[in-house]
Amino acid sequence: MATDTTTPPGASGPAGPPPGDAAKRPTGRRPTPLSIAIWVLVAVVGATCWTVLALHRGEDVSALWILFAAVASYLIAYRFYSKFIANRVLRLDDTRATPAERLEDGSDFEVTDRRVLYGHHFAAIAGAGPLVGPVLAAQMGYLPGTIWIVAGVILAGAVQDMVVMFFSMRRDAKSLGQMIREELGVVGGVAALIAVYAIMIILLAVLALVVVNALAESPWGVVAIGLTIPIALFMGVYLRFLRPGRVMEVTAIGVFLLLGAIALGGVVENSGLASAFELTPETLTILMVVYGFVASILPVWMLLTPRDYLSTFMKVGVILLLAIGLILARPVLQTEAVTPFAGNGQGPVFAGSLFPFLFITIACGALSGFHALISSGTTPKMIAKESHVRMVGYGGMLMESFVAVSAIIAACVIDPGLYFAMNSPAGVTGGTAEGAAEFVRTLGFTITPDQLNAFSESVETELVSRTGGAPTLAFGISLIFSEAFGSGMTAFWYYFAIMFEALFILTAIDAGTRVGRFMLQDTIGNVWPKFGDTSWRPAAWAASAATTGAWGYMLYVGVTDPLGGINQLFPLFGIANQLLAAIALTLCVTLFCKHGWWKFVWVPAVPLVWDLVVTMTASYQKVFSDNPAIGYFAQADRYRAARDAGEVLAPATEASQMDTVVFNSTVNGFLQASFAVLVLVIVANAAWIWVKAARAGSLPTTEVPHTPSQVVAPADFFATAQEKEAVRAWEAEREQTAGASR
């Protein structure tokens, strides 16, 4: 096991790379007057937008203030904070070979073009959280959610993704659980392996549940999403064998085919074939499990990478189109900056006050533990150069946060009456326009049954009690696009958005399942080394089957739950996701301490402390609250008492469904308590290591030794003239060497 020998300037321990390599490390260039002026302008725009959002009350507020406040903040954060972390804290070193270069096997380890990898990573991390979470959190107003999405990603979410990716890359792309096992020891390691794997199962189940809800009874969505699989397989073969290295060429072909798939889905929707693709949630559950298994065992170049890269164009394209639509339409925010539900905790969408439930409802848009699984499970196996960690890790998370900002805008431009009619469960609205209008009136909003029916007719589907967030987001997007690009196409844009959401989320499932396979193999590999070999097919297939079977079962539970899978599983999903982030940040703090990087330990420590405060408070309330709308056990007791008294509580319609609610609520309560206890064990174990590291100055780590890199590649999105010349010289040298060998 190799011992780390590099520490940042000013830290205890060896000084780092030899002096002769100093010139090869990233160095800062003196800013020009023009660049200073540009960044001052960006800062002024951002500060002005935030001031307007914070101070304006009782008057119309344009959604553009949110858009420009977020974009300005992201630009400054990427240019300055991520560069500080890359150059001063982590000291990314492009002279060092990555696992993709050293261990390339054509299956899991693969040197990947930075642009393709960015697309794959963004597609893998961008799941249900940034779409659904902000929509649900909009019941508390546009301001709290927007602040947390932007501030959270800059200081916590993007930092976690980047740092975890770096540490995994320096350890042969080990999974999060395995790194904790090796760095924290047996107690913390075992707790982490159990917690991380169990939490990941919940996360994958909820991701799949949102897809099932979006595609159920939707021929358009099923056809369009289904066709992306053969398109991705074609792209993989094309780039691997037919035209290697022609990234932009295969991109153009893939995007053209994707647009054709969307168009074909619309044709099928209005043809006699539609009934053949009107799949039930139960059928979709089976198909999702089969897809997850197959995707997790195929080589990454064949399906995973090209499919995620392809879907990224759809994702990024729609989000950029939405930004353009916002500029053209200039919609006004209909929601208050802060609603009464933020204080009283009695919102109909989800119960609980702003703290802590806003921060666990907005999951992936600001901070997501699921990302740590991708950042340690698949992406580090494909990084070509260390400098790409900044672009892929920090930059990829900023793009996801922008998706979350777009989602909260789309939800907040909807009439509040319609918003609550859509997101309130059928148990309180009766599932009718009349019942919804009456319920909304009790909340202090006014909307008539005729207005609700008109909204439903405009998108050719019933909108009352369409809970889960995805239909609300689709309707908001359809309103913005219709206003910006012409009326009369509201229904088209609505179904287009539904399809976009399903594609957006589905790509996170295949990558997540592969991570689960790696994690399970790593865990069993501690006692059976052969099973830990990711290239051994029996182990790979068995681990994939176990992982897909586990989240497939939880998915089926969600699909058949009388209270609705989203209502039952999303709170558990949100808290578990943030608890997983606490585990990842605990590992980061531990490695900073073991390396002796005391000067910069605040970088992961600040988000860790905040995350622990939020998640432990939320866990306590979900377990011990006596309010049935919040506490799982209180909810189980309420339905149990009613069942014993011979009553049937809505939305259950029979005694067997009452039993299901009692069982599911009890299981959720035990899972929530178990996750919290496991995290506390991990943090306590880590704290002891922090103390030992402080006394010794630093401790040995499992970082692999420095191996010189032979790969040449640009460091960021756009290559400089010098980088282009270096790449051309390197490629010419490789061709010359290959010719000589023949």
PyMOL commands that set and color helices and strands:
alter all, ss='L'
color gray80, all
select helices_A, chain A and resi 19-24+33-55+64-89+99-102+114-125+129-140+142-169+176-184+186-215+219-242+247-269+274-277+281-297+300-329+341-344+354-361+369-377+379-381+388-412+416-423+426-429+433-442+449-459+470-485+490-525+529-532+537-560+565-595+598-600+602-624+632-644+655-696+721-741
alter helices_A, ss='H'
color red, helices_A
deselect
rebuild
show_as cartoon
